[in-house]
Amino acid sequence: MIKIKLIATLIILSIPAVSYSEVVEVFTWKANPGKDTQMVQAFREAAVIHEKEGAVVSMEAMNVGGTQGTYQYVMRWDNPVEWGISKDKINTSPEWAAFGRKYRPGSLGEMVSSLSGGNLDATVKATDFSDPFVYSVQVWEATPGKFQELVSNFMTAKSIIEKTGARVEIYSEGTGGNGKFHYVLLYDNWTKMGASYAALGTSSEWAAFQASTAQGNSGKLVSSHSGQVIK
């Protein structure tokens, strides 16, 4: 019962921050053996349809933290209103219906998970993700009673990390999740990611921040992975 109340509280607290921000849906797929190329091609065909109906689509190959043949099909919208309009258009799209008939369920792979979320930064737009990038994601769960402290720590870390060349986006889970946060670092390429990590390793400001939060126990890191856009 305590856990249920905590999740409800997290959802309520998150609503004001993400009600008018970028909305994202992430569908994680595992390709059948030898079907990677065909799956990516199917993604590209789906993207044409979804973008026609208002979504901004990216396709991502998972790297460290994932398994071979694991991909993420990601759709973004500027806000929940645009999300709802687009979803209704997709549901009534003859092209989407034809796509569903073309690919028999399970013929290319299996969808292993799906998740929606909202960006904590209301100024971010879906089109801000149009260019290719590589990324690293940390998934955090807030300690009961320390939701605001964790978000505050996220924002402080963001200001430090972005000085090293990263772009930081923070998402609150929606449908398919249970109130966790996804802390995303984006870079133009792996070289810039490596340079950013190296800079953090020698940053006195970063070291001081880590020391200041070491005893706070505001949240727990539950998973992480990296990947890159293949579109």
KOLGU-819797 format. One record per residue: residue in three letters; x, y, z of N, C-alpha, C in turn; residue number from 1. Coordinates in steps of 0.001 Angstrom, whole numbers, plus 500000, padded with zeros to 6 digits. Atoms other than C-alpha are relative to their C-alpha. Example, Ala and Ser with C-alpha at 12.3 -4.5 7.8 and 13.67 -1.06 7.14 Angstrom:
2
residu | nu | nv | nw | cau | cav | caw | cu | cv | cw | num
Ala | 500890 | 498810 | 500000 | 512300 | 495500 | 507800 | 500900 | 501200 | 500000 | 1 $
Ser | 499180 | 498810 | 499940 | 513670 | 498940 | 507140 | 499230 | 501090 | 500730 | 2 $
//
This chain:
231
residu | nu | nv | nw | cau | cav | caw | cu | cv | cw | num
Met | 500824 | 498792 | 500000 | 500000 | 500000 | 500000 | 500856 | 501255 | 500000 | 1 $
Ile | 499099 | 498847 | 499954 | 502861 | 502394 | 500839 | 500587 | 500261 | 498632 | 2 $
Lys | 499406 | 499842 | 501324 | 504454 | 501731 | 497438 | 498987 | 500587 | 499024 | 3 $
Ile | 501039 | 499483 | 500889 | 501147 | 502388 | 495646 | 499787 | 501488 | 500250 | 4 $
Lys | 500176 | 498589 | 499677 | 500726 | 505688 | 497491 | 501169 | 500823 | 499492 | 5 $
Leu | 498814 | 499289 | 500479 | 504299 | 506676 | 496604 | 499923 | 500232 | 498504 | 6 $
Ile | 500102 | 499870 | 501453 | 503758 | 506001 | 492906 | 498959 | 501050 | 499638 | 7 $
Ala | 501048 | 499013 | 500273 | 500528 | 508012 | 492953 | 500499 | 501410 | 500279 | 8 $
Thr | 499451 | 498686 | 499660 | 502317 | 510894 | 494667 | 500975 | 500473 | 498947 | 9 $
Leu | 499026 | 499640 | 501024 | 505136 | 510828 | 492114 | 499300 | 500445 | 498721 | 10 $
Ile | 500735 | 499645 | 501212 | 502647 | 510922 | 489252 | 499379 | 501385 | 500143 | 11 $
Ile | 500639 | 498703 | 499778 | 500759 | 513863 | 490757 | 501023 | 501120 | 499985 | 12 $
Leu | 498960 | 498979 | 499961 | 503963 | 515787 | 491436 | 500595 | 500249 | 498629 | 13 $
Ser | 499389 | 499869 | 501318 | 505181 | 515141 | 487899 | 499106 | 500744 | 499015 | 14 $
Ile | 500923 | 499458 | 500996 | 502061 | 516384 | 486111 | 500256 | 501466 | 499666 | 15 $
Pro | 499792 | 498602 | 500375 | 502689 | 520156 | 486385 | 501243 | 500214 | 499156 | 16 $
Ala | 498734 | 499813 | 500704 | 506243 | 519769 | 485078 | 499947 | 499521 | 498565 | 17 $
Val | 499948 | 500612 | 501322 | 505413 | 517681 | 482029 | 498710 | 500155 | 499198 | 18 $
Ser | 501294 | 499916 | 500678 | 501818 | 518604 | 481104 | 500092 | 500641 | 498623 | 19 $
Tyr | 499910 | 499286 | 501270 | 502917 | 520905 | 478290 | 501366 | 499825 | 499358 | 20 $
Ser | 498657 | 500224 | 500519 | 506314 | 519423 | 477466 | 500004 | 498880 | 498973 | 21 $
Glu | 499803 | 501069 | 500982 | 507681 | 517009 | 474895 | 499539 | 498658 | 500561 | 22 $
Val | 500465 | 501340 | 499648 | 506018 | 513597 | 475000 | 500763 | 498990 | 499155 | 23 $
Val | 499239 | 501020 | 500714 | 507967 | 510482 | 474064 | 499391 | 498625 | 500255 | 24 $
Glu | 500361 | 501414 | 499871 | 506984 | 506862 | 473419 | 501163 | 499175 | 499464 | 25 $
Val | 498850 | 500828 | 500369 | 509727 | 504232 | 473310 | 499561 | 498540 | 499925 | 26 $
Phe | 500342 | 501408 | 500213 | 509151 | 500756 | 471865 | 501302 | 499236 | 499766 | 27 $
Thr | 498757 | 500767 | 500095 | 512007 | 498306 | 472431 | 499720 | 498658 | 499326 | 28 $
Trp | 500194 | 501204 | 500806 | 512303 | 495489 | 469900 | 501265 | 499147 | 499977 | 29 $
Lys | 498915 | 500959 | 500168 | 514454 | 492370 | 469697 | 499799 | 499293 | 498667 | 30 $
Ala | 500122 | 500605 | 501331 | 515089 | 491245 | 466114 | 500193 | 498492 | 500067 | 31 $
Asn | 499756 | 501429 | 500148 | 514783 | 487581 | 465211 | 501372 | 499788 | 499357 | 32 $
Pro | 498684 | 500260 | 500602 | 518114 | 485966 | 464215 | 499981 | 500206 | 498487 | 33 $
Gly | 499888 | 499749 | 501430 | 519142 | 487237 | 460787 | 498996 | 500986 | 499438 | 34 $
Lys | 501059 | 499105 | 500477 | 516269 | 489729 | 460615 | 500251 | 501473 | 500332 | 35 $
Asp | 499718 | 498610 | 499614 | 518016 | 492929 | 461737 | 499720 | 500975 | 498860 | 36 $
Thr | 500153 | 499091 | 501137 | 518109 | 494509 | 458285 | 498538 | 500189 | 499636 | 37 $
Gln | 501421 | 499913 | 500340 | 514475 | 493684 | 457568 | 499221 | 500780 | 501056 | 38 $
Met | 500699 | 499269 | 498943 | 513381 | 495020 | 460964 | 500243 | 501506 | 499873 | 39 $
Val | 499686 | 498582 | 500155 | 515181 | 498329 | 460436 | 499255 | 500584 | 498800 | 40 $
Gln | 500747 | 499538 | 501169 | 513587 | 498591 | 456991 | 498521 | 500191 | 500336 | 41 $
Ala | 501399 | 499863 | 499580 | 510155 | 498004 | 458535 | 499825 | 501247 | 500863 | 42 $
Phe | 500041 | 498779 | 499196 | 510918 | 500738 | 461071 | 499944 | 501240 | 499104 | 43 $
Arg | 499953 | 498842 | 500895 | 511728 | 503123 | 458225 | 498657 | 500204 | 499298 | 44 $
Glu | 501316 | 499890 | 500631 | 508434 | 502337 | 456520 | 498966 | 500529 | 500997 | 45 $
Ala | 500921 | 499530 | 498965 | 506556 | 502852 | 459794 | 500223 | 501479 | 500288 | 46 $
Ala | 499675 | 498605 | 499696 | 508378 | 506149 | 460378 | 499378 | 500959 | 498990 | 47 $
Val | 500609 | 499149 | 501031 | 507128 | 507563 | 457071 | 498531 | 500251 | 500330 | 48 $
Ile | 501423 | 499884 | 499666 | 503557 | 506880 | 458169 | 499808 | 500845 | 501256 | 49 $
His | 500160 | 499285 | 498732 | 503972 | 508129 | 461735 | 500342 | 501483 | 499871 | 50 $
Glu | 499629 | 498592 | 500164 | 505724 | 511330 | 460667 | 498961 | 500754 | 499168 | 51 $
Lys | 501084 | 499389 | 500779 | 502970 | 511989 | 458135 | 498846 | 500390 | 500911 | 52 $
Glu | 501101 | 499746 | 499073 | 500553 | 511887 | 461063 | 500433 | 500831 | 501213 | 53 $
Gly | 499641 | 499014 | 498985 | 502541 | 514314 | 463237 | 501072 | 499640 | 500994 | 54 $
Ala | 498945 | 500388 | 499063 | 505181 | 512339 | 465140 | 501377 | 500308 | 499418 | 55 $
Val | 498597 | 499941 | 500400 | 508941 | 512873 | 465035 | 500623 | 498677 | 500434 | 56 $
Val | 499559 | 501371 | 499742 | 510558 | 509431 | 464778 | 501514 | 499881 | 499929 | 57 $
Ser | 498594 | 500399 | 500100 | 514036 | 508127 | 465525 | 500098 | 498510 | 500276 | 58 $
Met | 499735 | 501419 | 499790 | 515388 | 504584 | 465413 | 501382 | 499862 | 500605 | 59 $
Glu | 498755 | 500064 | 499250 | 518103 | 503628 | 467847 | 500450 | 498559 | 500186 | 60 $
Ala | 499402 | 501305 | 499727 | 520445 | 500649 | 468106 | 500632 | 500053 | 501379 | 61 $
Met | 499435 | 500016 | 498653 | 521235 | 499794 | 471717 | 501426 | 499476 | 499950 | 62 $
Asn | 498587 | 500364 | 499953 | 524917 | 499434 | 472593 | 500278 | 499325 | 501334 | 63 $
Val | 499713 | 500577 | 498690 | 526349 | 498731 | 476052 | 498758 | 500088 | 500884 | 64 $
Gly | 501196 | 500056 | 499177 | 523598 | 497667 | 478444 | 498838 | 499338 | 499297 | 65 $
Gly | 501016 | 500705 | 500776 | 521561 | 496064 | 475660 | 500566 | 498686 | 499494 | 66 $
Thr | 499527 | 501236 | 500611 | 521870 | 492847 | 473680 | 500003 | 500174 | 498490 | 67 $
Gln | 499907 | 499897 | 501453 | 522740 | 492298 | 470040 | 498620 | 499825 | 499371 | 68 $
Gly | 501288 | 500082 | 500669 | 519775 | 492903 | 467772 | 498872 | 500686 | 500738 | 69 $
Thr | 501021 | 499268 | 499250 | 517962 | 495189 | 470234 | 499924 | 501437 | 499495 | 70 $
Tyr | 500209 | 498672 | 500576 | 516472 | 498390 | 468827 | 498876 | 500715 | 500739 | 71 $
Gln | 501075 | 499198 | 499430 | 514319 | 501228 | 470075 | 499389 | 500883 | 498912 | 72 $
Tyr | 500763 | 499166 | 500935 | 511642 | 502844 | 467930 | 499362 | 501091 | 500842 | 73 $
Val | 500373 | 498894 | 499117 | 511039 | 506284 | 469407 | 499157 | 501027 | 499246 | 74 $
Met | 500860 | 498963 | 500575 | 508203 | 508708 | 468659 | 499878 | 501154 | 500984 | 75 $
Arg | 500074 | 498800 | 499162 | 508087 | 512280 | 469947 | 498961 | 500982 | 499463 | 76 $
Trp | 500937 | 498923 | 500331 | 505540 | 515097 | 470014 | 500313 | 501196 | 500894 | 77 $
Asp | 499692 | 498795 | 499230 | 505768 | 518686 | 471255 | 499292 | 500059 | 501346 | 78 $
Asn | 500789 | 499922 | 498771 | 503086 | 518240 | 473912 | 498889 | 498952 | 499958 | 79 $
Pro | 501048 | 501022 | 499969 | 500214 | 515958 | 475012 | 498863 | 500233 | 499017 | 80 $
Val | 501071 | 499717 | 500960 | 497693 | 517737 | 472763 | 500380 | 499480 | 498622 | 81 $
Glu | 499527 | 500483 | 501299 | 499769 | 517055 | 469647 | 500101 | 498479 | 499993 | 82 $
Trp | 499931 | 501466 | 499867 | 500342 | 513499 | 470898 | 498633 | 499375 | 499747 | 83 $
Gly | 501335 | 500566 | 500143 | 496601 | 512836 | 471164 | 499459 | 500115 | 498586 | 84 $
Ile | 500458 | 499801 | 501376 | 495795 | 514307 | 467751 | 500688 | 499017 | 499063 | 85 $
Ser | 499223 | 500896 | 500854 | 498572 | 512283 | 466128 | 499586 | 498543 | 500179 | 86 $
Lys | 500386 | 501392 | 499736 | 497555 | 509025 | 467814 | 498659 | 499670 | 499347 | 87 $
Asp | 501294 | 500230 | 500647 | 493984 | 509398 | 466556 | 500155 | 499873 | 498489 | 88 $
Lys | 499761 | 500087 | 501440 | 495248 | 510011 | 463027 | 500620 | 498660 | 499625 | 89 $
Ile | 499350 | 501288 | 500271 | 497458 | 506922 | 463200 | 498981 | 498867 | 500065 | 90 $
Asn | 501000 | 501059 | 499826 | 494555 | 504788 | 464422 | 499055 | 499879 | 498817 | 91 $
Thr | 500929 | 500023 | 501138 | 492482 | 505742 | 461378 | 500732 | 500068 | 498658 | 92 $
Ser | 499200 | 499902 | 501220 | 495319 | 505708 | 458831 | 499906 | 498728 | 499156 | 93 $
Pro | 500019 | 501171 | 500886 | 494747 | 503354 | 455862 | 501411 | 499462 | 499760 | 94 $
Glu | 498622 | 500439 | 500210 | 498524 | 503278 | 455368 | 500501 | 499179 | 501179 | 95 $
Trp | 499573 | 500757 | 498821 | 499063 | 502116 | 458939 | 499318 | 498633 | 500038 | 96 $
Ala | 500703 | 501279 | 500065 | 496429 | 499422 | 458503 | 500665 | 499077 | 498984 | 97 $
Ala | 499322 | 500794 | 501027 | 498182 | 498260 | 455320 | 501356 | 499513 | 500494 | 98 $
Phe | 498712 | 500393 | 499425 | 501511 | 498219 | 457153 | 499814 | 498793 | 500924 | 99 $
Gly | 500272 | 501106 | 499092 | 499990 | 495942 | 459790 | 499711 | 498699 | 499273 | 100 $
Arg | 500274 | 501205 | 500786 | 498825 | 493528 | 457102 | 501268 | 499478 | 499318 | 101 $
Lys | 498780 | 500382 | 500715 | 502218 | 493535 | 455393 | 500938 | 499177 | 500873 | 102 $
Tyr | 499059 | 500671 | 499103 | 504190 | 492410 | 458436 | 499241 | 499168 | 501025 | 103 $
Arg | 500668 | 500907 | 499072 | 502866 | 489348 | 460237 | 500624 | 500133 | 501385 | 104 $
Pro | 499453 | 499869 | 498652 | 503240 | 489674 | 464047 | 501041 | 498923 | 500301 | 105 $
Gly | 498940 | 500932 | 499646 | 506506 | 488080 | 465155 | 500883 | 499579 | 498852 | 106 $
Ser | 499223 | 500453 | 501156 | 507863 | 487654 | 461632 | 501414 | 500577 | 499983 | 107 $
Leu | 498680 | 499366 | 499996 | 510777 | 490057 | 462156 | 500621 | 500076 | 501385 | 108 $
Gly | 499486 | 499897 | 498642 | 511093 | 490202 | 465926 | 498873 | 500157 | 500995 | 109 $
Glu | 500972 | 499900 | 498912 | 509373 | 490767 | 469234 | 500159 | 501336 | 500719 | 110 $
Met | 499950 | 498808 | 499173 | 508452 | 493944 | 471055 | 500109 | 499560 | 501455 | 111 $
Val | 499753 | 500483 | 498641 | 509902 | 493400 | 474533 | 499543 | 500989 | 501070 | 112 $
Ser | 500505 | 499035 | 499028 | 508752 | 496622 | 476208 | 499539 | 501264 | 499292 | 113 $
Ser | 500419 | 498692 | 500505 | 507046 | 499974 | 475679 | 499820 | 500931 | 501188 | 114 $
Leu | 499990 | 499039 | 498904 | 507131 | 503145 | 477722 | 499757 | 501402 | 499458 | 115 $
Ser | 500168 | 498591 | 500359 | 505951 | 506744 | 477555 | 500616 | 500864 | 501088 | 116 $
Gly | 499429 | 499097 | 499017 | 507388 | 509771 | 479291 | 499830 | 501439 | 499586 | 117 $
Gly | 500065 | 498575 | 500268 | 507452 | 513532 | 479536 | 501294 | 500673 | 500394 | 118 $
Asn | 498771 | 499264 | 499729 | 510414 | 515892 | 479396 | 499748 | 501023 | 501108 | 119 $
Leu | 500153 | 499025 | 498928 | 510924 | 517987 | 482537 | 500238 | 501430 | 499523 | 120 $
Asp | 499724 | 498676 | 500563 | 512029 | 520887 | 480316 | 498915 | 500350 | 498983 | 121 $
Ala | 501134 | 499652 | 500860 | 508952 | 522521 | 478786 | 500414 | 500745 | 498737 | 122 $
Thr | 499555 | 499268 | 501195 | 511073 | 524415 | 476230 | 500460 | 499073 | 498885 | 123 $
Val | 499488 | 500952 | 500989 | 512222 | 521258 | 474422 | 498890 | 499593 | 499036 | 124 $
Lys | 500941 | 500404 | 501036 | 510499 | 520395 | 471138 | 500422 | 498667 | 499386 | 125 $
Ala | 499722 | 501303 | 500614 | 510234 | 517066 | 469338 | 501041 | 500109 | 498898 | 126 $
Thr | 499060 | 499823 | 501111 | 512178 | 518435 | 466377 | 501428 | 500262 | 500467 | 127 $
Asp | 498647 | 499814 | 499469 | 515153 | 519115 | 468663 | 500813 | 498709 | 499937 | 128 $
Phe | 499325 | 501294 | 500063 | 515990 | 515426 | 468177 | 500117 | 499499 | 498561 | 129 $
Ser | 500004 | 500397 | 501411 | 515995 | 515424 | 464374 | 501366 | 499550 | 499499 | 130 $
Asp | 498656 | 500354 | 500461 | 519784 | 515176 | 463966 | 500491 | 498721 | 500675 | 131 $
Pro | 499452 | 501230 | 499405 | 521699 | 511896 | 464569 | 500777 | 500303 | 501280 | 132 $
Phe | 499244 | 499831 | 498761 | 523228 | 511427 | 468019 | 500288 | 498638 | 500621 | 133 $
Val | 499772 | 501154 | 499136 | 524697 | 508909 | 470428 | 499549 | 500416 | 501395 | 134 $
Tyr | 500569 | 499638 | 498704 | 523380 | 508711 | 473957 | 500370 | 498996 | 501080 | 135 $
Ser | 499859 | 500846 | 498823 | 523754 | 507316 | 477449 | 498831 | 500312 | 500923 | 136 $
Val | 501179 | 499825 | 499149 | 520774 | 506765 | 479764 | 500231 | 499352 | 501361 | 137 $
Gln | 500061 | 500562 | 498654 | 520626 | 506285 | 483514 | 498554 | 500088 | 500479 | 138 $
Val | 501368 | 500039 | 499488 | 517307 | 505231 | 485038 | 500055 | 500024 | 501528 | 139 $
Trp | 499950 | 499787 | 498553 | 516738 | 506455 | 488595 | 498613 | 499854 | 500628 | 140 $
Glu | 501221 | 500100 | 499199 | 514132 | 505685 | 491240 | 500167 | 500864 | 501239 | 141 $
Ala | 499903 | 499093 | 498857 | 513459 | 508359 | 493859 | 499782 | 499255 | 501314 | 142 $
Thr | 500215 | 500511 | 498657 | 513791 | 507467 | 497531 | 498716 | 500619 | 500558 | 143 $
Pro | 501233 | 499436 | 499444 | 510432 | 507865 | 499321 | 500264 | 501274 | 500800 | 144 $
Gly | 499865 | 498734 | 499303 | 510078 | 511451 | 500496 | 501097 | 500903 | 499480 | 145 $
Lys | 498878 | 499202 | 500496 | 513043 | 512686 | 498448 | 499890 | 500285 | 498503 | 146 $
Phe | 500248 | 499728 | 501415 | 511462 | 513284 | 495055 | 500605 | 501342 | 499575 | 147 $
Gln | 499534 | 498667 | 500373 | 512199 | 517018 | 494987 | 501513 | 500122 | 500126 | 148 $
Glu | 498544 | 499969 | 499830 | 515741 | 516511 | 496276 | 500690 | 499347 | 498812 | 149 $
Leu | 499404 | 500685 | 501142 | 516483 | 514056 | 493470 | 499935 | 500879 | 498755 | 150 $
Val | 500137 | 499123 | 501166 | 515133 | 516435 | 490813 | 500963 | 501179 | 500100 | 151 $
Ser | 499054 | 498899 | 499801 | 517193 | 519268 | 492312 | 501421 | 499558 | 499683 | 152 $
Asn | 498670 | 500535 | 500311 | 520306 | 517083 | 492122 | 500179 | 499808 | 498497 | 153 $
Phe | 499948 | 500158 | 501462 | 519477 | 516257 | 488499 | 500339 | 501330 | 499324 | 154 $
Met | 499808 | 498697 | 500633 | 519347 | 519946 | 487625 | 501403 | 500548 | 500248 | 155 $
Thr | 498637 | 499560 | 499707 | 522620 | 520725 | 489374 | 500997 | 499230 | 499149 | 156 $
Ala | 499111 | 500827 | 500821 | 524319 | 517815 | 487615 | 499930 | 500420 | 498540 | 157 $
Lys | 500186 | 499579 | 501397 | 522878 | 518976 | 484285 | 500859 | 501216 | 499674 | 158 $
Ser | 499234 | 498779 | 500257 | 524510 | 522393 | 484602 | 501495 | 499719 | 499925 | 159 $
Ile | 498575 | 500356 | 500019 | 527900 | 520778 | 485263 | 500335 | 499170 | 498769 | 160 $
Ile | 499727 | 500915 | 501109 | 527695 | 518020 | 482655 | 499954 | 500721 | 498658 | 161 $
Glu | 500118 | 499309 | 501287 | 526602 | 520364 | 479863 | 501206 | 500893 | 499707 | 162 $
Lys | 498772 | 499238 | 500224 | 529789 | 522382 | 480377 | 501062 | 499160 | 499296 | 163 $
Thr | 499014 | 500893 | 500624 | 531694 | 519323 | 479103 | 499617 | 499612 | 498575 | 164 $
Gly | 500388 | 500262 | 501385 | 529826 | 519243 | 475783 | 498798 | 499114 | 499817 | 165 $
Ala | 501189 | 500844 | 500099 | 526846 | 517038 | 476583 | 498748 | 500858 | 499892 | 166 $
Arg | 501343 | 499438 | 499887 | 523202 | 517842 | 476101 | 499228 | 499064 | 500910 | 167 $
Val | 500675 | 500824 | 499001 | 521134 | 516602 | 479043 | 498492 | 500203 | 499918 | 168 $
Glu | 501462 | 499972 | 499961 | 517437 | 515723 | 478926 | 499536 | 499058 | 501106 | 169 $
Ile | 500492 | 500783 | 498870 | 515456 | 514408 | 481898 | 498518 | 499707 | 499784 | 170 $
Tyr | 501378 | 500422 | 500250 | 512238 | 512414 | 481529 | 499396 | 499342 | 501237 | 171 $
Ser | 500782 | 500677 | 498979 | 509574 | 511337 | 483977 | 499133 | 498947 | 499318 | 172 $
Glu | 500754 | 501081 | 500625 | 507971 | 507984 | 483191 | 498498 | 500247 | 500055 | 173 $
Gly | 501450 | 499964 | 500059 | 504346 | 507836 | 482122 | 499463 | 498582 | 499917 | 174 $
Thr | 500580 | 501326 | 500180 | 502292 | 504858 | 480929 | 501083 | 498983 | 499646 | 175 $
Gly | 498989 | 501032 | 500203 | 504327 | 501667 | 481034 | 501105 | 500056 | 501028 | 176 $
Gly | 498983 | 499840 | 498967 | 506506 | 502968 | 483864 | 499370 | 500085 | 501373 | 177 $
Asn | 500518 | 499892 | 498632 | 506192 | 503441 | 487607 | 500628 | 501165 | 500758 | 178 $
Gly | 499548 | 498796 | 499326 | 507497 | 506919 | 488330 | 501488 | 500235 | 500006 | 179 $
Lys | 498546 | 499801 | 500037 | 511195 | 506529 | 487588 | 500364 | 501155 | 499063 | 180 $
Phe | 499472 | 498950 | 500861 | 513346 | 509129 | 485865 | 501064 | 499437 | 499071 | 181 $
His | 498987 | 500393 | 500978 | 515468 | 508706 | 482741 | 500889 | 501214 | 499743 | 182 $
Tyr | 499031 | 498905 | 500109 | 518590 | 510893 | 482769 | 500839 | 499729 | 498761 | 183 $
Val | 499454 | 500291 | 501325 | 519770 | 511142 | 479168 | 501088 | 501005 | 499626 | 184 $
Leu | 498899 | 499184 | 500507 | 523119 | 512450 | 477905 | 500126 | 499765 | 498504 | 185 $
Leu | 499917 | 500109 | 501455 | 523298 | 513179 | 474165 | 501254 | 500697 | 499482 | 186 $
Tyr | 498795 | 499459 | 500626 | 526363 | 513792 | 471990 | 499911 | 499799 | 498490 | 187 $
Asp | 499958 | 500157 | 501456 | 527106 | 514201 | 468294 | 500602 | 498662 | 499596 | 188 $
Asn | 499317 | 501257 | 500328 | 529362 | 511120 | 468342 | 500670 | 499437 | 501248 | 189 $
Trp | 499370 | 500676 | 498864 | 531207 | 508668 | 470589 | 501260 | 500724 | 500463 | 190 $
Thr | 498785 | 499270 | 499638 | 534402 | 510742 | 470483 | 499673 | 501127 | 500974 | 191 $
Lys | 500393 | 498902 | 499115 | 532619 | 513698 | 472052 | 499482 | 499472 | 501338 | 192 $
Met | 500435 | 500596 | 498744 | 531016 | 511421 | 474637 | 501213 | 499655 | 500857 | 193 $
Gly | 498794 | 500359 | 499264 | 534445 | 510095 | 475614 | 500710 | 501215 | 500564 | 194 $
Ala | 499351 | 498770 | 499543 | 535872 | 513613 | 475848 | 499239 | 500609 | 501177 | 195 $
Ser | 500827 | 499479 | 498909 | 532963 | 514666 | 478064 | 500238 | 499213 | 501280 | 196 $
Tyr | 499744 | 500838 | 498831 | 533482 | 511720 | 480399 | 501364 | 500315 | 500606 | 197 $
Ala | 498651 | 499694 | 499527 | 537196 | 512514 | 480609 | 500024 | 501341 | 500731 | 198 $
Ala | 500054 | 498681 | 499369 | 536444 | 516150 | 481431 | 499326 | 499937 | 501368 | 199 $
Leu | 500664 | 500160 | 498705 | 534064 | 515125 | 484205 | 500934 | 499353 | 501011 | 200 $
Gly | 499077 | 500695 | 499114 | 536744 | 512858 | 485620 | 501027 | 500909 | 500642 | 201 $
Thr | 499012 | 499060 | 499461 | 539046 | 515839 | 486173 | 499357 | 501295 | 500498 | 202 $
Ser | 500713 | 498788 | 499601 | 536370 | 518389 | 487114 | 499875 | 500096 | 501518 | 203 $
Ser | 500124 | 499794 | 498556 | 536662 | 519744 | 490654 | 498548 | 500307 | 500376 | 204 $
Glu | 501410 | 499689 | 499749 | 533086 | 521031 | 490383 | 499173 | 498721 | 500059 | 205 $
Trp | 500713 | 501277 | 500005 | 531837 | 517527 | 489528 | 500334 | 499186 | 501242 | 206 $
Ala | 499582 | 500727 | 498800 | 533855 | 515995 | 492360 | 499312 | 500566 | 501237 | 207 $
Ala | 500656 | 499370 | 498856 | 532416 | 518513 | 494824 | 498511 | 499667 | 500024 | 208 $
Phe | 501422 | 500353 | 500073 | 528883 | 517802 | 493603 | 499777 | 498566 | 500471 | 209 $
Gln | 500141 | 501392 | 499582 | 529343 | 514052 | 494027 | 500177 | 499851 | 501502 | 210 $
Ala | 499768 | 500069 | 498559 | 530724 | 514553 | 497519 | 498810 | 500555 | 500780 | 211 $
Ser | 501117 | 499359 | 499301 | 527799 | 516791 | 498463 | 498735 | 499152 | 499997 | 212 $
Thr | 501211 | 500826 | 500104 | 525215 | 514198 | 497408 | 500223 | 498561 | 500456 | 213 $
Ala | 499661 | 501393 | 499676 | 527007 | 511043 | 498581 | 499165 | 499440 | 501138 | 214 $
Gln | 500738 | 500479 | 498831 | 525106 | 510826 | 501875 | 498504 | 500299 | 499925 | 215 $
Gly | 501398 | 499591 | 500087 | 521792 | 512209 | 500659 | 499031 | 498879 | 499714 | 216 $
Asn | 500849 | 501146 | 500322 | 520419 | 508929 | 499302 | 498646 | 500431 | 499438 | 217 $
Ser | 501258 | 499499 | 500559 | 517843 | 510813 | 497234 | 499401 | 499073 | 498953 | 218 $
Gly | 500504 | 500918 | 501010 | 517543 | 508046 | 494665 | 500936 | 498837 | 499779 | 219 $
Lys | 499218 | 501209 | 500281 | 518773 | 504708 | 493404 | 500090 | 499794 | 498496 | 220 $
Leu | 499807 | 500319 | 501411 | 520272 | 503943 | 489998 | 499573 | 498558 | 499775 | 221 $
Val | 500535 | 501344 | 500191 | 518334 | 500939 | 488689 | 500444 | 499352 | 498692 | 222 $
Ser | 499496 | 500572 | 501250 | 519677 | 500531 | 485133 | 500662 | 501092 | 499174 | 223 $
Ser | 499374 | 499042 | 500915 | 521710 | 502160 | 482375 | 500311 | 499304 | 498683 | 224 $
His | 499590 | 500539 | 501295 | 522496 | 501706 | 478704 | 500409 | 501146 | 499087 | 225 $
Ser | 499626 | 499005 | 501004 | 523932 | 503501 | 475702 | 499534 | 499519 | 498631 | 226 $
Gly | 500431 | 500370 | 501341 | 523088 | 503559 | 472017 | 500213 | 501141 | 499031 | 227 $
Gln | 499852 | 498955 | 501004 | 522975 | 505555 | 468816 | 498852 | 499965 | 499007 | 228 $
Val | 501044 | 499891 | 501012 | 520470 | 506795 | 466282 | 500499 | 499393 | 498695 | 229 $
Ile | 499603 | 500629 | 501261 | 520531 | 504773 | 463062 | 499215 | 500576 | 498832 | 230 $
Lys | 500736 | 499337 | 501073 | 518195 | 507019 | 461064 | 500684 | 501313 | 499667 | 231 $
//
